[in-house]
Amino acid sequence: MMLFQLCKKSELRQFARYLLVGGWNTLFGVGLFTLAYESWGTPRNYLLIAVPSNIIAVTNAFLCYKWFVFRTHGNYWKEYIKCWTIYGSSTLLGIALLAILVELFKINPVWANILLTAVGIIWSYLGHRFFSFRNKVAPKN
């Protein structure tokens, strides 16, 4: 059913904006983690670097999605909390999986972070589209 909803022209444009902004958000988040890890990281403290990196990256993503993708007005605090509901669950799971990938499978923390970022793209769109930035009126082109 959701696939049919994406077939509307305005929804396809919104999804295209999501992918473009998501590309930026991915580069920003991965770049921030990589910069922080390369600057201050050790094989022991990568999780301490992941937490503030994720907070900053999610705030950047929230603003980009609000202003450029879903184009909602007002409700900053309400939408930010909803955004964190989606990203918070994803972040907690991502950090747990990061530890598993690094400790159990011996994957470099930067590469493990890139892999986990890619996995969250669809979850993020659906969560933000139908929960965080849900608009009762049709999206504008």
N, C-alpha and C positions, 0 to 999 in steps of 0.2 A: 504494500500500500504506500509506504514512504517513497518508493521508487517512482510511483506514478505522480506523487506530489512534486517531485523534482523535475518533472517533465514540463511544467509551466515555464514560459520564457523568463519571467521575472525570477523564478526560483533557480533556474539555470544560471542566470547572471549572478545571483547571490552566491551560489555555489562556486562559480568561477572567482568571484571576489574572495570567498573563503580560502580557496586554494592559493591565490596570490598572497593574501595576508598570512595564511598558514606557512607558506614558504619563508616569508620574512620572519615570522615568529619562530620557526624551526631554526633558521640561521642565527637569529638573535639568541635563543636559548642554548643551542649547542655551542655557539661561539662564546657566550658568557661562561658556561661551564668549562669549556676548554681553556679559555684565558685564565680563569681562576685556578683551575687544576695545574696548568703549566706554570703559573706564578707561585702558588702556595701549596700545591698538592704533593702528597706522598702516597705510597700504597696503603697507608693507614688512615688518612683523613679525607678520602674522596667523598664520603657520605656527609661530612661536615660542610664541604663545599657545595654539595648537591642541594642542600636545604635552602640557603639564601639565594642561590642561583635560580632555583625554581620559583621562589617568591617574586623575585624581580621579573623573571620571564613571564609568569602568569599575569602580573600586573600590566606588563607591556601588551600581552595578548588580549587581555580584557579591553584595554583602550582601543586597540586596533580593530577588534571585532565590533565593539560598540559603535565606533565612529565610521568605519569604512565598510563593514560587511553587513551587519544587521540594521545599522543606521537608526538606532533607537534614541529617544530624547529623554532627558531626566532620568530618574530612578537609578542614579549612580550606585548608591549604597546597596539597594536591593539587588540590582543586577550583578554587582561585584560579589556579593555573598553567594548568589546562585552560581556565578562563574566559578567561585572557589569550591562549590559543592561538586561540580563536574571535575575541575582540575585537581581539587584536593584529593578526591578518591583516586584519580589517575596518578597523582604525584606520590601518594603513599604506596600504591601498588608498584609504581615505577621505581621508587627507592628500594623497596623490598626485592624486586626483581634485579635491580642493579647489583645489590649485594650478592644475590645468587649467581648472576652471570660472572661477576668478578671473582668471587671466592670459590665457587664450585667449578665453574667452567674456565676459569683463568683468562677471561676476556679482558682486554685493556679497558679501563673505566671510560675513556672517551668513546671508544667504539661501541661499548655496551650502551652508553647513553644515547648514541645516535640510533641504534637499533630500537631502543624503547621509545624514542621520540616518534619514529616512523609508525610504530604500532598504534599510538594514540590518536592519530589523525582522524579517522572515521568516528571513533567514540566521541571525540571533541566536537566535531561538526554536529552530530545528531543531538548531543546533550545541549549544546548552546542553541541550536536552532529550535528545539522543541521545549527547552526549559529555561536556560539563562536569559535569552533575548527573545523569548516567545512574544510575538506581536499578534494581537487579535485582529488587526487589519492586514490586508495583503501587503507584502513588501513592495517598496518603490523600486522602479528600475534604476 
